[in-house]
Amino acid sequence: MSDEDLEERFRVLEVGDTIRMQMQKNQLNAEVRDRVSPILEPPTAPNGRTTFRGFVKDAGGMWDLESITGAPGSTTIEIVVRRAASDL
């Protein structure tokens, strides 16, 4: 899934919906049950691409970090985030 597809997916999911995704451990700065926000960098050029950088703990975020799994010593983890609030 591209970063643009992921950005769109974040936008269209409703409260209660979840996303399961794999990412590098260093892209997550939060713990299970934290409220989080995705870090999306806007394109640097007019036709550039949005870049997904991970998730960060954010009391005002709209997502709850439901779970983190990964093999010991692995740099890759799988997370589940749940939409906890609406931006409307």
C-alpha positions in Angstrom: 0.0 0.0 0.0 1.4 3.4 -1.0 1.6 6.3 1.5 -1.1 8.1 -0.5 -3.4 5.1 -0.2 -2.7 5.0 3.5 -3.4 8.7 3.9 -6.7 8.2 2.2 -7.5 5.2 4.3 -6.9 7.2 7.5 -9.3 9.8 6.2 -12.2 7.5 5.2 -12.3 5.1 8.2 -15.1 5.7 10.7 -15.0 5.6 14.5 -14.5 2.0 15.6 -12.7 0.9 12.4 -9.2 -0.6 12.6 -6.1 -0.7 10.5 -3.5 -3.5 10.8 -0.1 -2.7 9.4 3.5 -3.6 9.5 6.2 -1.0 10.1 9.7 -0.5 11.5 9.9 -0.3 15.3 11.6 3.1 15.0 8.4 4.5 13.3 6.4 4.1 16.5 6.7 6.4 19.4 3.9 5.1 21.6 2.7 2.2 23.7 -0.4 0.0 23.6 -3.5 1.9 24.8 -1.9 5.3 23.9 -3.9 7.8 21.8 -1.8 8.3 18.7 -1.6 10.3 15.5 -0.1 9.3 12.2 2.9 11.3 11.0 2.3 12.2 7.4 4.8 14.6 5.7 3.2 16.6 2.9 4.8 16.5 -0.6 7.8 18.7 -1.1 7.1 19.2 -4.8 3.8 20.1 -6.5 3.3 16.6 -7.9 5.2 14.9 -5.0 4.1 12.1 -2.8 2.9 12.2 0.9 5.3 10.3 3.1 4.1 8.2 6.1 6.7 8.4 8.9 4.9 6.4 11.6 2.8 7.1 14.7 3.4 9.3 17.7 1.7 9.5 21.1 -0.7 12.4 21.0 -3.4 13.1 23.6 -5.4 14.9 20.9 -5.0 12.1 18.4 -8.0 10.3 16.8 -6.5 6.8 17.0 -5.9 4.3 19.8 -3.0 1.9 19.6 -4.7 -1.4 20.2 -1.7 -3.9 19.8 1.9 -4.2 18.9 3.4 -7.6 17.9 6.8 -8.6 16.7 9.4 -11.3 17.0 12.1 -10.6 19.7 15.1 -8.9 18.1 13.1 -8.0 14.9 13.1 -4.5 13.6 9.6 -5.0 12.1 6.4 -4.9 14.1 2.8 -5.3 13.3 0.4 -2.8 14.9 -3.4 -2.4 15.1 -4.8 1.1 15.5 -8.5 1.9 16.0 -10.3 5.1 15.0 -11.4 6.5 18.4 -12.7 9.9 17.4 -14.0 11.8 14.4 -12.5 14.9 12.9 -16.0 16.3 12.1 
